Amino acid sequence: MTRHMGKRGSTTSREGTDERHRSPGRSGDALRYRPLFSDALSRYRPHSTTVLRVSVGLVFIWFGLMKFVPEASPAQDVATRTMDVLSFGLVPAEATRPLLALFETAIGVGLLTGVLLRLALAAFFVHMAGVFSALLILPGEMWNGPMATPTLEGQYVIKNIVLIAACLAVAADERRR
């Protein structure tokens, strides 16, 4: 095996393997797949916000459709009580579930298809404000103990921060167009 100096002082073997990437115990197989992974990520990058948009859309359609079926959604009771407080009791409890089901499904369809995307994003962020308000409106149901450990219902709300981050990326991409 003949060695020569490559760029930036690294040595390469005749076969062309750059030895500065080798570490003790590291298989050459991992290095062989690095370009494939890098190439896949490069191809994915231009579509990443579309994948985020479609993914959140599918989640919203799924959760929205669940709300059409009584007792199918684990968030149904919390959503009903939150809506009651936010609407000052003007929205009857029996109307809350179908209204939320329709709203979430419509947001999901808008995100999935990209049709009326800005309207769907605006509706999404309004919906998330309502969802997160449950953390303040229903503290006894959202938090446990003096350390403010979230209950299962609280965790169900808090995990939506990931959906918000995804939709912020989608909104930023949409704004550039």
OpenMM code with the backbone's topology and positions (N, CA, C; nanometers):
from openmm import Vec3, app, unit

residues = "MET THR ARG HIS MET GLY LYS ARG GLY SER THR THR SER ARG GLU GLY THR ASP GLU ARG HIS ARG SER PRO GLY ARG SER GLY ASP ALA LEU ARG TYR ARG PRO LEU PHE SER ASP ALA LEU SER ARG TYR ARG PRO HIS SER THR THR VAL LEU ARG VAL SER VAL GLY LEU VAL PHE ILE TRP PHE GLY LEU MET LYS PHE VAL PRO GLU ALA SER PRO ALA GLN ASP VAL ALA THR ARG THR MET ASP VAL LEU SER PHE GLY LEU VAL PRO ALA GLU ALA THR ARG PRO LEU LEU ALA LEU PHE GLU THR ALA ILE GLY VAL GLY LEU LEU THR GLY VAL LEU LEU ARG LEU ALA LEU ALA ALA PHE PHE VAL HIS MET ALA GLY VAL PHE SER ALA LEU LEU ILE LEU PRO GLY GLU MET TRP ASN GLY PRO MET ALA THR PRO THR LEU GLU GLY GLN TYR VAL ILE LYS ASN ILE VAL LEU ILE ALA ALA CYS LEU ALA VAL ALA ALA ASP GLU ARG ARG ARG".split()
positions = [
    Vec3(0.0854, -0.1167, 0.0000),
    Vec3(0.0000, 0.0000, 0.0000),
    Vec3(0.0900, 0.1231, 0.0000),
    Vec3(0.0757, 0.2065, -0.0990),
    Vec3(0.1555, 0.3270, -0.1098),
    Vec3(0.0759, 0.4428, -0.0535),
    Vec3(0.1443, 0.5274, 0.0238),
    Vec3(0.0766, 0.6428, 0.0830),
    Vec3(0.1323, 0.7706, 0.0198),
    Vec3(0.0459, 0.8710, 0.0076),
    Vec3(0.0897, 1.0025, -0.0377),
    Vec3(0.0088, 1.1082, 0.0349),
    Vec3(0.0606, 1.2284, 0.0324),
    Vec3(-0.0057, 1.3384, 0.1022),
    Vec3(-0.1237, 1.3867, 0.0186),
    Vec3(-0.2384, 1.3940, 0.0825),
    Vec3(-0.3594, 1.4443, 0.0178),
    Vec3(-0.3816, 1.5887, 0.0583),
    Vec3(-0.5023, 1.6368, 0.0397),
    Vec3(-0.5336, 1.7746, 0.0768),
    Vec3(-0.5246, 1.7927, 0.2276),
    Vec3(-0.4841, 1.9071, 0.2703),
    Vec3(-0.4719, 1.9460, 0.4109),
    Vec3(-0.3847, 1.8501, 0.4914),
    Vec3(-0.2916, 1.7881, 0.4280),
    Vec3(-0.1958, 1.7077, 0.5014),
    Vec3(-0.2446, 1.5707, 0.5408),
    Vec3(-0.3616, 1.5271, 0.4947),
    Vec3(-0.4067, 1.3929, 0.5298),
    Vec3(-0.3390, 1.2939, 0.4366),
    Vec3(-0.3277, 1.1737, 0.4816),
    Vec3(-0.2676, 1.0720, 0.3968),
    Vec3(-0.3773, 0.9848, 0.3407),
    Vec3(-0.3574, 0.9450, 0.2167),
    Vec3(-0.4528, 0.8544, 0.1547),
    Vec3(-0.3771, 0.7337, 0.1038),
    Vec3(-0.4425, 0.6215, 0.1060),
    Vec3(-0.3809, 0.5012, 0.0529),
    Vec3(-0.4016, 0.4997, -0.0972),
    Vec3(-0.3373, 0.4069, -0.1638),
    Vec3(-0.3504, 0.3945, -0.3084),
    Vec3(-0.4972, 0.3734, -0.3474),
    Vec3(-0.5717, 0.3044, -0.2604),
    Vec3(-0.7123, 0.2796, -0.2895),
    Vec3(-0.7972, 0.4055, -0.2730),
    Vec3(-0.7418, 0.5113, -0.2147),
    Vec3(-0.8123, 0.6379, -0.2038),
    Vec3(-0.8876, 0.6587, -0.0741),
    Vec3(-0.8745, 0.5701, 0.0235),
    Vec3(-0.9435, 0.5882, 0.1507),
    Vec3(-0.8722, 0.6949, 0.2310),
    Vec3(-0.9408, 0.7969, 0.2677),
    Vec3(-0.8841, 0.9058, 0.3462),
    Vec3(-0.8717, 0.8593, 0.4906),
    Vec3(-0.7508, 0.8475, 0.5406),
    Vec3(-0.7271, 0.7878, 0.6717),
    Vec3(-0.7598, 0.8798, 0.7886),
    Vec3(-0.7800, 1.0093, 0.7654),
    Vec3(-0.8145, 1.0964, 0.8782),
    Vec3(-0.9550, 1.0672, 0.9293),
    Vec3(-1.0374, 0.9996, 0.8488),
    Vec3(-1.1722, 0.9641, 0.8925),
    Vec3(-1.1754, 0.8314, 0.9663),
    Vec3(-1.0644, 0.7616, 0.9682),
    Vec3(-1.0597, 0.6324, 1.0372),
    Vec3(-1.0356, 0.6551, 1.1852),
    Vec3(-1.1013, 0.5775, 1.2660),
    Vec3(-1.0770, 0.5824, 1.4092),
    Vec3(-1.0642, 0.4393, 1.4573),
    Vec3(-0.9981, 0.4199, 1.5697),
    Vec3(-0.9794, 0.2838, 1.6194),
    Vec3(-1.1139, 0.2138, 1.6375),
    Vec3(-1.1224, 0.0931, 1.5879),
    Vec3(-1.2433, 0.0144, 1.6047),
    Vec3(-1.3527, 0.0475, 1.5047),
    Vec3(-1.3288, 0.1444, 1.4177),
    Vec3(-1.4318, 0.1835, 1.3213),
    Vec3(-1.4130, 0.1038, 1.1931),
    Vec3(-1.5182, 0.0435, 1.1499),
    Vec3(-1.5140, -0.0393, 1.0311),
    Vec3(-1.5086, 0.0476, 0.9066),
    Vec3(-1.4392, 0.0004, 0.8063),
    Vec3(-1.4362, 0.0698, 0.6783),
    Vec3(-1.5719, 0.0692, 0.6119),
    Vec3(-1.6592, -0.0250, 0.6532),
    Vec3(-1.7935, -0.0314, 0.5953),
    Vec3(-1.8729, 0.0950, 0.6246),
    Vec3(-1.8575, 0.1487, 0.7449),
    Vec3(-1.9304, 0.2709, 0.7805),
    Vec3(-1.8901, 0.3850, 0.6888),
    Vec3(-1.7615, 0.3936, 0.6573),
    Vec3(-1.7144, 0.4988, 0.5675),
    Vec3(-1.7675, 0.4785, 0.4262),
    Vec3(-1.7839, 0.3558, 0.3882),
    Vec3(-1.8327, 0.3247, 0.2543),
    Vec3(-1.9759, 0.3744, 0.2354),
    Vec3(-2.0569, 0.3719, 0.3421),
    Vec3(-2.1972, 0.4118, 0.3316),
    Vec3(-2.2197, 0.5604, 0.3560),
    Vec3(-2.1197, 0.6303, 0.4063),
    Vec3(-2.1346, 0.7733, 0.4334),
    Vec3(-2.1771, 0.8516, 0.3094),
    Vec3(-2.1151, 0.8306, 0.1933),
    Vec3(-2.1596, 0.9062, 0.0751),
    Vec3(-2.3041, 0.8746, 0.0358),
    Vec3(-2.3466, 0.7507, 0.0546),
    Vec3(-2.4853, 0.7156, 0.0223),
    Vec3(-2.5828, 0.7914, 0.1116),
    Vec3(-2.5515, 0.7962, 0.2413),
    Vec3(-2.6363, 0.8676, 0.3365),
    Vec3(-2.6365, 1.0166, 0.3055),
    Vec3(-2.5187, 1.0700, 0.2785),
    Vec3(-2.5062, 1.2123, 0.2465),
    Vec3(-2.5840, 1.2455, 0.1192),
    Vec3(-2.5760, 1.1575, 0.0209),
    Vec3(-2.6484, 1.1788, -0.1041),
    Vec3(-2.7995, 1.1751, -0.0810),
    Vec3(-2.8447, 1.0806, 0.0016),
    Vec3(-2.9880, 1.0710, 0.0318),
    Vec3(-3.0367, 1.1975, 0.1018),
    Vec3(-2.9578, 1.2480, 0.1965),
    Vec3(-2.9961, 1.3714, 0.2659),
    Vec3(-2.9978, 1.4900, 0.1703),
    Vec3(-2.9033, 1.4955, 0.0787),
    Vec3(-2.8995, 1.6047, -0.0192),
    Vec3(-3.0230, 1.6020, -0.1087),
    Vec3(-3.0670, 1.4823, -0.1440),
    Vec3(-3.1867, 1.4704, -0.2274),
    Vec3(-3.3136, 1.5033, -0.1482),
    Vec3(-3.3132, 1.4739, -0.0178),
    Vec3(-3.4294, 1.4986, 0.0684),
    Vec3(-3.4465, 1.6468, 0.0993),
    Vec3(-3.3365, 1.7179, 0.1151),
    Vec3(-3.3383, 1.8567, 0.1626),
    Vec3(-3.4388, 1.9462, 0.0907),
    Vec3(-3.4436, 1.9477, -0.0418),
    Vec3(-3.5399, 2.0372, -0.1086),
    Vec3(-3.6862, 2.0024, -0.0802),
    Vec3(-3.7108, 1.8808, -0.0331),
    Vec3(-3.8475, 1.8356, -0.0083),
    Vec3(-3.8815, 1.8308, 0.1406),
    Vec3(-3.7890, 1.8726, 0.2253),
    Vec3(-3.8064, 1.8536, 0.3699),
    Vec3(-3.9293, 1.9261, 0.4251),
    Vec3(-3.9546, 2.0483, 0.3831),
    Vec3(-4.0718, 2.1178, 0.4374),
    Vec3(-4.2017, 2.0583, 0.3831),
    Vec3(-4.1970, 2.0058, 0.2615),
    Vec3(-4.3158, 1.9378, 0.2089),
    Vec3(-4.3442, 1.8125, 0.2909),
    Vec3(-4.2392, 1.7387, 0.3254),
    Vec3(-4.2563, 1.6185, 0.4077),
    Vec3(-4.3123, 1.6567, 0.5448),
    Vec3(-4.2624, 1.7647, 0.6042),
    Vec3(-4.3160, 1.8114, 0.7325),
    Vec3(-4.4634, 1.8487, 0.7196),
    Vec3(-4.4958, 1.9243, 0.6157),
    Vec3(-4.6341, 1.9696, 0.5944),
    Vec3(-4.7288, 1.8506, 0.5784),
    Vec3(-4.6908, 1.7565, 0.4952),
    Vec3(-4.7748, 1.6389, 0.4710),
    Vec3(-4.7868, 1.5544, 0.5980),
    Vec3(-4.6774, 1.5398, 0.6710),
    Vec3(-4.6792, 1.4601, 0.7946),
    Vec3(-4.7735, 1.5197, 0.8981),
    Vec3(-4.7631, 1.6503, 0.9209),
    Vec3(-4.8524, 1.7151, 1.0175),
    Vec3(-4.9962, 1.7082, 0.9665),
    Vec3(-5.0147, 1.7228, 0.8359),
    Vec3(-5.1485, 1.7107, 0.7788),
    Vec3(-5.2101, 1.5744, 0.8049),
    Vec3(-5.1319, 1.4692, 0.7878),
    Vec3(-5.1821, 1.3337, 0.8142),
    Vec3(-5.2174, 1.3147, 0.9614),
    Vec3(-5.1327, 1.3672, 1.0504),
    Vec3(-5.1611, 1.3574, 1.1941),
    Vec3(-5.2919, 1.4295, 1.2265),
    Vec3(-5.3109, 1.5479, 1.1697),
    Vec3(-5.4330, 1.6240, 1.1981),
    Vec3(-5.5569, 1.5570, 1.1405),
    Vec3(-5.5450, 1.4994, 1.0227),
    Vec3(-5.6595, 1.4267, 0.9666),
    Vec3(-5.6929, 1.3078, 1.0560),
    Vec3(-5.5909, 1.2348, 1.0971),
    Vec3(-5.6116, 1.1165, 1.1812),
    Vec3(-5.6788, 1.1544, 1.3131),
    Vec3(-5.6215, 1.2533, 1.3824),
    Vec3(-5.6780, 1.2941, 1.5112),
    Vec3(-5.8139, 1.3606, 1.4940),
    Vec3(-5.8313, 1.4353, 1.3854),
    Vec3(-5.9606, 1.4979, 1.3590),
    Vec3(-6.0691, 1.3949, 1.3344),
    Vec3(-6.0382, 1.2939, 1.2539),
    Vec3(-6.1361, 1.1886, 1.2270),
    Vec3(-6.1713, 1.1109, 1.3533),
    Vec3(-6.0736, 1.0919, 1.4413),
    Vec3(-6.1017, 1.0235, 1.5685),
    Vec3(-6.2059, 1.0991, 1.6502),
    Vec3(-6.2032, 1.2309, 1.6423),
    Vec3(-6.2975, 1.3111, 1.7209),
    Vec3(-6.4409, 1.3008, 1.6688),
    Vec3(-6.4594, 1.2534, 1.5469),
    Vec3(-6.5951, 1.2312, 1.4962),
    Vec3(-6.6616, 1.1120, 1.5646),
    Vec3(-6.5799, 1.0243, 1.6224),
    Vec3(-6.6311, 0.9042, 1.6893),
    Vec3(-6.6311, 0.9294, 1.8400),
    Vec3(-6.7472, 0.9265, 1.9039),
    Vec3(-6.7520, 0.9515, 2.0490),
    Vec3(-6.6589, 0.8567, 2.1253),
    Vec3(-6.5870, 0.9127, 2.2203),
    Vec3(-6.4966, 0.8391, 2.3097),
    Vec3(-6.3736, 0.7799, 2.2406),
    Vec3(-6.3509, 0.8077, 2.1121),
    Vec3(-6.2341, 0.7521, 2.0426),
    Vec3(-6.1082, 0.8334, 2.0687),
    Vec3(-6.1235, 0.9612, 2.0985),
    Vec3(-6.0080, 1.0477, 2.1201),
    Vec3(-5.9773, 1.0594, 2.2691),
    Vec3(-5.8519, 1.0329, 2.3069),
    Vec3(-5.8157, 1.0476, 2.4483),
    Vec3(-5.8189, 1.1929, 2.4954),
    Vec3(-5.8192, 1.2865, 2.4013),
    Vec3(-5.8184, 1.4284, 2.4373),
    Vec3(-5.9584, 1.4880, 2.4428),
    Vec3(-6.0579, 1.4078, 2.4177),
    Vec3(-6.1948, 1.4584, 2.4055),
    Vec3(-6.2424, 1.5348, 2.5280),
    Vec3(-6.2243, 1.4803, 2.6463),
    Vec3(-6.2742, 1.5458, 2.7680),
    Vec3(-6.2019, 1.6773, 2.7954),
    Vec3(-6.0704, 1.6764, 2.7820),
    Vec3(-5.9920, 1.7985, 2.8039),
    Vec3(-6.0308, 1.9037, 2.7009),
    Vec3(-6.0456, 1.8627, 2.5754),
    Vec3(-6.0826, 1.9566, 2.4698),
    Vec3(-6.2196, 2.0183, 2.4968),
    Vec3(-6.3137, 1.9364, 2.5425),
    Vec3(-6.4491, 1.9856, 2.5715),
    Vec3(-6.4465, 2.0873, 2.6849),
    Vec3(-6.3741, 2.0560, 2.7914),
    Vec3(-6.3679, 2.1493, 2.9052),
    Vec3(-6.2929, 2.2777, 2.8685),
    Vec3(-6.1880, 2.2654, 2.7901),
    Vec3(-6.1136, 2.3846, 2.7474),
    Vec3(-6.2013, 2.4738, 2.6603),
    Vec3(-6.2716, 2.4128, 2.5662),
    Vec3(-6.3598, 2.4901, 2.4778),
    Vec3(-6.4705, 2.5578, 2.5572),
    Vec3(-6.5206, 2.4910, 2.6586),
    Vec3(-6.6254, 2.5490, 2.7427),
    Vec3(-6.5753, 2.6767, 2.8097),
    Vec3(-6.4535, 2.6726, 2.8629),
    Vec3(-6.3968, 2.7905, 2.9295),
    Vec3(-6.3666, 2.8999, 2.8269),
    Vec3(-6.3031, 2.8630, 2.7157),
    Vec3(-6.2654, 2.9629, 2.6145),
    Vec3(-6.3863, 3.0296, 2.5496),
    Vec3(-6.4968, 2.9566, 2.5375),
    Vec3(-6.6167, 3.0137, 2.4741),
    Vec3(-6.7136, 3.0718, 2.5765),
    Vec3(-6.6690, 3.0795, 2.7030),
    Vec3(-6.7537, 3.1305, 2.8115),
    Vec3(-6.8857, 3.0547, 2.8198),
    Vec3(-6.8799, 2.9249, 2.7886),
    Vec3(-6.9981, 2.8398, 2.7968),
    Vec3(-7.0959, 2.8550, 2.6819),
    Vec3(-7.0609, 2.9345, 2.5807),
    Vec3(-7.1525, 2.9582, 2.4686),
    Vec3(-7.1600, 2.8403, 2.3717),
    Vec3(-7.0532, 2.7597, 2.3654),
    Vec3(-7.0542, 2.6424, 2.2775),
    Vec3(-7.0951, 2.5224, 2.3616),
    Vec3(-7.2091, 2.4610, 2.3308),
    Vec3(-7.2540, 2.3459, 2.4095),
    Vec3(-7.1541, 2.2304, 2.3999),
    Vec3(-7.1403, 2.1573, 2.5082),
    Vec3(-7.0442, 2.0466, 2.5144),
    Vec3(-7.0673, 1.9458, 2.4020),
    Vec3(-7.1936, 1.9192, 2.3696),
    Vec3(-7.2217, 1.8200, 2.2651),
    Vec3(-7.1822, 1.8690, 2.1255),
    Vec3(-7.1628, 2.0001, 2.1087),
    Vec3(-7.1196, 2.0543, 1.9799),
    Vec3(-6.9674, 2.0644, 1.9699),
    Vec3(-6.9001, 2.0616, 2.0823),
    Vec3(-6.7550, 2.0805, 2.0839),
    Vec3(-6.6818, 1.9735, 2.0045),
    Vec3(-6.7121, 1.8480, 2.0309),
    Vec3(-6.6408, 1.7382, 1.9658),
    Vec3(-6.6547, 1.7435, 1.8137),
    Vec3(-6.7773, 1.7530, 1.7579),
    Vec3(-6.7859, 1.7591, 1.6118),
    Vec3(-6.7231, 1.8851, 1.5523),
    Vec3(-6.7325, 1.9981, 1.6231),
    Vec3(-6.6686, 2.1205, 1.5731),
    Vec3(-6.5167, 2.1056, 1.5685),
    Vec3(-6.4594, 2.0527, 1.6764),
    Vec3(-6.3145, 2.0304, 1.6783),
    Vec3(-6.2738, 1.9267, 1.5740),
    Vec3(-6.3559, 1.8239, 1.5570),
    Vec3(-6.3271, 1.7210, 1.4570),
    Vec3(-6.3212, 1.7825, 1.3176),
    Vec3(-6.4194, 1.8646, 1.2863),
    Vec3(-6.4249, 1.9302, 1.1560),
    Vec3(-6.3074, 2.0261, 1.1382),
    Vec3(-6.2787, 2.1046, 1.2412),
    Vec3(-6.1702, 2.2025, 1.2367),
    Vec3(-6.0355, 2.1331, 1.2163),
    Vec3(-6.0078, 2.0298, 1.2956),
    Vec3(-5.8798, 1.9592, 1.2843),
    Vec3(-5.8678, 1.8876, 1.1504),
    Vec3(-5.9756, 1.8272, 1.1045),
    Vec3(-5.9717, 1.7573, 0.9760),
    Vec3(-5.9488, 1.8564, 0.8623),
    Vec3(-6.0147, 1.9716, 0.8674),
    Vec3(-5.9955, 2.0743, 0.7642),
    Vec3(-5.8518, 2.1255, 0.7642),
    Vec3(-5.7956, 2.1486, 0.8821),
    Vec3(-5.6551, 2.1902, 0.8910),
    Vec3(-5.5674, 2.0822, 0.8280),
    Vec3(-5.5943, 1.9567, 0.8620),
    Vec3(-5.5161, 1.8459, 0.8079),
    Vec3(-5.5231, 1.8375, 0.6570),
    Vec3(-5.6420, 1.8527, 0.6008),
    Vec3(-5.6578, 1.8481, 0.4552),
    Vec3(-5.5819, 1.9639, 0.3902),
    Vec3(-5.5911, 2.0829, 0.4501),
    Vec3(-5.5178, 2.1977, 0.3968),
    Vec3(-5.3674, 2.1755, 0.3986),
    Vec3(-5.3170, 2.1203, 0.5076),
    Vec3(-5.1735, 2.0927, 0.5163),
    Vec3(-5.1333, 1.9802, 0.4217),
    Vec3(-5.2129, 1.8767, 0.4150),
    Vec3(-5.1811, 1.7621, 0.3295),
    Vec3(-5.1758, 1.8016, 0.1825),
    Vec3(-5.2751, 1.8767, 0.1376),
    Vec3(-5.2849, 1.9110, -0.0046),
    Vec3(-5.2089, 2.0375, -0.0415),
    Vec3(-5.1886, 2.1255, 0.0547),
    Vec3(-5.1259, 2.2539, 0.0248),
    Vec3(-5.2250, 2.3554, -0.0300),
    Vec3(-5.3521, 2.3160, -0.0440),
    Vec3(-5.4567, 2.4065, -0.0927),
    Vec3(-5.4962, 2.4993, 0.0219),
    Vec3(-5.5000, 2.6283, -0.0066),
    Vec3(-5.5282, 2.7294, 0.0962),
    Vec3(-5.4335, 2.7120, 0.2154),
    Vec3(-5.3071, 2.6914, 0.1842),
    Vec3(-5.2080, 2.6590, 0.2865),
    Vec3(-5.1945, 2.7686, 0.3910),
    Vec3(-5.1929, 2.8931, 0.3489),
    Vec3(-5.1782, 3.0012, 0.4478),
    Vec3(-5.2966, 3.0053, 0.5440),
    Vec3(-5.4151, 2.9812, 0.4930),
    Vec3(-5.5336, 2.9747, 0.5785),
    Vec3(-5.5238, 2.8549, 0.6737),
    Vec3(-5.4790, 2.7414, 0.6215),
    Vec3(-5.4631, 2.6217, 0.7054),
    Vec3(-5.3595, 2.6459, 0.8144),
    Vec3(-5.2499, 2.7131, 0.7805),
    Vec3(-5.1471, 2.7437, 0.8810),
    Vec3(-5.2006, 2.8400, 0.9864),
    Vec3(-5.2747, 2.9417, 0.9427),
    Vec3(-5.3329, 3.0356, 1.0394),
    Vec3(-5.4287, 2.9616, 1.1329),
    Vec3(-5.5125, 2.8754, 1.0769),
    Vec3(-5.6053, 2.7967, 1.1589),
    Vec3(-5.5284, 2.7044, 1.2535),
    Vec3(-5.4196, 2.6465, 1.2040),
    Vec3(-5.3364, 2.5592, 1.2879),
    Vec3(-5.2845, 2.6350, 1.4098),
    Vec3(-5.2283, 2.7541, 1.3882),
    Vec3(-5.1703, 2.8295, 1.5000),
    Vec3(-5.2782, 2.8780, 1.5979),
    Vec3(-5.3944, 2.9145, 1.5471),
    Vec3(-5.5060, 2.9501, 1.6360),
    Vec3(-5.5457, 2.8278, 1.7187),
    Vec3(-5.5542, 2.7139, 1.6529),
    Vec3(-5.5893, 2.5897, 1.7227),
    Vec3(-5.4860, 2.5571, 1.8307),
    Vec3(-5.3584, 2.5729, 1.7983),
    Vec3(-5.2534, 2.5432, 1.8964),
    Vec3(-5.2605, 2.6379, 2.0160),
    Vec3(-5.2989, 2.7628, 1.9916),
    Vec3(-5.3161, 2.8558, 2.1048),
    Vec3(-5.4250, 2.8033, 2.1975),
    Vec3(-5.5335, 2.7536, 2.1394),
    Vec3(-5.6402, 2.6949, 2.2205),
    Vec3(-5.5952, 2.5699, 2.2933),
    Vec3(-5.5200, 2.4855, 2.2242),
    Vec3(-5.4701, 2.3617, 2.2855),
    Vec3(-5.3797, 2.3940, 2.4041),
    Vec3(-5.2854, 2.4850, 2.3838),
    Vec3(-5.1908, 2.5177, 2.4909),
    Vec3(-5.2562, 2.5959, 2.6044),
    Vec3(-5.3681, 2.6613, 2.5764),
    Vec3(-5.4370, 2.7329, 2.6840),
    Vec3(-5.4857, 2.6365, 2.7919),
    Vec3(-5.5057, 2.5107, 2.7564),
    Vec3(-5.5485, 2.4106, 2.8548),
    Vec3(-5.4474, 2.3975, 2.9682),
    Vec3(-5.3205, 2.4232, 2.9400),
    Vec3(-5.2177, 2.4153, 3.0447),
    Vec3(-5.2426, 2.5184, 3.1544),
    Vec3(-5.3029, 2.6312, 3.1173),
    Vec3(-5.3330, 2.7372, 3.2140),
    Vec3(-5.4756, 2.7286, 3.2674),
    Vec3(-5.5683, 2.6923, 3.1799),
    Vec3(-5.7097, 2.6886, 3.2168),
    Vec3(-5.7418, 2.5710, 3.3085),
    Vec3(-5.6774, 2.4590, 3.2847),
    Vec3(-5.7049, 2.3365, 3.3612),
    Vec3(-5.5789, 2.2872, 3.4322),
    Vec3(-5.5200, 2.3694, 3.5180),
    Vec3(-5.3919, 2.3299, 3.5788),
    Vec3(-5.4011, 2.2021, 3.6618),
    Vec3(-5.5142, 2.1791, 3.7263),
    Vec3(-5.5293, 2.0586, 3.8073),
    Vec3(-5.5259, 1.9306, 3.7251),
    Vec3(-5.5642, 1.9410, 3.5979),
    Vec3(-5.5642, 1.8239, 3.5098),
    Vec3(-5.4351, 1.8112, 3.4301),
    Vec3(-5.3615, 1.9209, 3.4195),
    Vec3(-5.2417, 1.9225, 3.3360),
    Vec3(-5.1119, 1.8992, 3.4130),
    Vec3(-5.1127, 1.9302, 3.5419),
    Vec3(-4.9886, 1.9275, 3.6207),
    Vec3(-5.0073, 1.8491, 3.7497),
    Vec3(-4.8995, 1.7837, 3.7935),
    Vec3(-4.8969, 1.7108, 3.9210),
    Vec3(-4.7961, 1.7743, 4.0143),
    Vec3(-4.8338, 1.7936, 4.1372),
    Vec3(-4.7404, 1.8307, 4.2429),
    Vec3(-4.6745, 1.9658, 4.2291),
    Vec3(-4.5893, 1.9970, 4.3271),
    Vec3(-4.5242, 2.1279, 4.3314),
    Vec3(-4.4158, 2.1461, 4.2245),
    Vec3(-4.3682, 2.0370, 4.1665),
    Vec3(-4.2636, 2.0468, 4.0640),
    Vec3(-4.3217, 2.0668, 3.9241),
    Vec3(-4.4525, 2.0815, 3.9154),
    Vec3(-4.5216, 2.1015, 3.7873),
    Vec3(-4.4864, 1.9916, 3.6871),
    Vec3(-4.4941, 1.8685, 3.7332),
    Vec3(-4.4745, 1.7547, 3.6446),
    Vec3(-4.6025, 1.7358, 3.5643),
    Vec3(-4.5927, 1.7293, 3.4316),
    Vec3(-4.7157, 1.7166, 3.3535),
    Vec3(-4.7822, 1.5803, 3.3725),
    Vec3(-4.9143, 1.5830, 3.3796),
    Vec3(-4.9928, 1.4597, 3.3816),
    Vec3(-4.9910, 1.4012, 3.2408),
    Vec3(-5.0549, 1.2877, 3.2208),
    Vec3(-5.0638, 1.2293, 3.0872),
    Vec3(-5.1340, 1.3264, 2.9919),
    Vec3(-5.2390, 1.3927, 3.0415),
    Vec3(-5.3089, 1.4920, 2.9592),
    Vec3(-5.2175, 1.6101, 2.9273),
    Vec3(-5.1391, 1.6538, 3.0264),
    Vec3(-5.0442, 1.7625, 3.0043),
    Vec3(-4.9385, 1.7257, 2.9019),
    Vec3(-4.8907, 1.6026, 2.9090),
    Vec3(-4.7922, 1.5555, 2.8114),
    Vec3(-4.8532, 1.5522, 2.6716),
    Vec3(-4.9800, 1.5148, 2.6637),
    Vec3(-5.0513, 1.5099, 2.5364),
    Vec3(-5.0549, 1.6490, 2.4727),
    Vec3(-5.0688, 1.7518, 2.5556),
    Vec3(-5.0690, 1.8900, 2.5066),
    Vec3(-4.9270, 1.9343, 2.4708),
    Vec3(-4.8325, 1.9096, 2.5602),
    Vec3(-4.6959, 1.9594, 2.5427),
    Vec3(-4.6288, 1.9020, 2.4184),
    Vec3(-4.6582, 1.7780, 2.3832),
    Vec3(-4.5947, 1.7175, 2.2658),
    Vec3(-4.6279, 1.7932, 2.1374),
    Vec3(-4.7320, 1.8744, 2.1412),
    Vec3(-4.7685, 1.9532, 2.0233),
    Vec3(-4.6644, 2.0574, 1.9866),
    Vec3(-4.5692, 2.0824, 2.0745),
    Vec3(-4.4637, 2.1784, 2.0421),
    Vec3(-4.3845, 2.1319, 1.9205),
    Vec3(-4.3763, 2.0010, 1.9009),
    Vec3(-4.3078, 1.9466, 1.7835),
    Vec3(-4.3868, 1.9811, 1.6570),
    Vec3(-4.5183, 1.9712, 1.6639),
    Vec3(-4.6016, 2.0074, 1.5492),
    Vec3(-4.5906, 2.1567, 1.5195),
    Vec3(-4.5824, 2.2376, 1.6248),
    Vec3(-4.5660, 2.3824, 1.6064),
    Vec3(-4.4340, 2.4117, 1.5366),
    Vec3(-4.3264, 2.3466, 1.5801),
    Vec3(-4.1957, 2.3668, 1.5169),
    Vec3(-4.2012, 2.3281, 1.3692),
    Vec3(-4.2670, 2.2177, 1.3388),
    Vec3(-4.2792, 2.1742, 1.1993),
    Vec3(-4.3565, 2.2770, 1.1174),
    Vec3(-4.4672, 2.3266, 1.1715),
    Vec3(-4.5483, 2.4236, 1.0967),
    Vec3(-4.4814, 2.5603, 1.0878),
    Vec3(-4.3974, 2.5942, 1.1840),
    Vec3(-4.3185, 2.7174, 1.1710),
    Vec3(-4.2228, 2.7062, 1.0523),
    Vec3(-4.1620, 2.5899, 1.0351),
    Vec3(-4.0737, 2.5681, 0.9198),
    Vec3(-4.1527, 2.5761, 0.7894),
    Vec3(-4.2709, 2.5170, 0.7880),
    Vec3(-4.3566, 2.5219, 0.6692),
    Vec3(-4.3987, 2.6660, 0.6409),
    Vec3(-4.4372, 2.7396, 0.7446),
    Vec3(-4.4791, 2.8793, 0.7271),
    Vec3(-4.3635, 2.9652, 0.6768),
    Vec3(-4.2446, 2.9429, 0.7295),
    Vec3(-4.1274, 3.0191, 0.6839),
    Vec3(-4.0992, 2.9894, 0.5374),
    Vec3(-4.1120, 2.8644, 0.4981),
    Vec3(-4.0904, 2.8258, 0.3588),
    Vec3(-4.1984, 2.8863, 0.2693),
    Vec3(-4.3209, 2.8849, 0.3149),
    Vec3(-4.4326, 2.9407, 0.2376),
    Vec3(-4.4170, 3.0916, 0.2214),
    Vec3(-4.3666, 3.1567, 0.3231),
    Vec3(-4.3491, 3.3028, 0.3188),
    Vec3(-4.2457, 3.3431, 0.2137),
    Vec3(-4.1452, 3.2564, 0.1928),
    Vec3(-4.0404, 3.2853, 0.0937),
    Vec3(-4.0917, 3.2749, -0.0486),
    Vec3(-4.2035, 3.2098, -0.0695),
    Vec3(-4.2545, 3.1896, -0.2069),
    Vec3(-4.3248, 3.3101, -0.2587),
] * unit.nanometer
topology = app.Topology()
chain = topology.addChain("A")
for resn in residues:
    res = topology.addResidue(resn, chain)
    for name in ("N", "CA", "C"):
        topology.addAtom(name, app.Element.getBySymbol(name[0]), res)
